[in-house]
Amino acid sequence: MTVALERPAATRTRDPQELLNAVAPHITELTVNVFDSGMSLWDREVALLLRDHTMVRDMAERILGNAVMYVIGSIENPDVHLGVGKLVDIGVHQLILDTPVWWGICRLYNGGRFKHHAPFIERRRDGLCLRTGDFLKSQGWAIDKELWAIDGTDCSPCDDKVPDSH
């Protein structure tokens, strides 16, 4: 006899690749541009990172994964002030710059509300990046400790006007 175990409906995934790929049906703009390669959204965003930055695929995937964790974490916890370091912010910017994908993320995970990105000029140096990594870990994310520690206290100049922006 074979027994199939299913994930309970209330269980949410913490897999950044699954979460990003789930956005595909929610993309309605410039679909030819987004889908003409036949790649999954995950592979598309990794390919764009590799196109625009000097890094190997493993690093691009690490950065993108932690960026997805951060974005979803900030959407799920709109009243918690979170921020990223320079390295993870590369992945956050990748998601935001691919606007059809960003709108899809907002549709699926933010109730259709646009999540703004309005950084300040000066970087913060108050440890917010480290606290964000710890917070995401407490929310069930398998963060890449090295990526969050690299920038340590040198956080992105994130906007503190939650919940509408990061």
HUKAGI-V196940 format. One record per run of one state. SS is the DSSP state (H for helix, E for strand, C for the rest). FROM is the first residue (numbers start at 0). TO is the last residue. If there is no record, write none. Layout:
ss->SS from->FROM to->TO
ss->SS from->FROM to->TO
This chain:
ss->C from->0 to->14
ss->H from->15 to->20
ss->C from->21 to->22
ss->H from->23 to->25
ss->C from->26 to->29
ss->H from->30 to->34
ss->C from->35 to->39
ss->H from->40 to->51
ss->C from->52 to->55
ss->H from->56 to->75
ss->C from->76 to->83
ss->E from->84 to->84
ss->H from->85 to->96
ss->C from->97 to->97
ss->H from->98 to->108
ss->C from->109 to->114
ss->E from->115 to->115
ss->C from->116 to->122
ss->E from->123 to->123
ss->C from->124 to->126
ss->H from->127 to->137
ss->C from->138 to->143
ss->H from->144 to->150
ss->C from->151 to->153
ss->E from->154 to->154
ss->C from->155 to->163
ss->E from->164 to->164
ss->C from->165 to->165
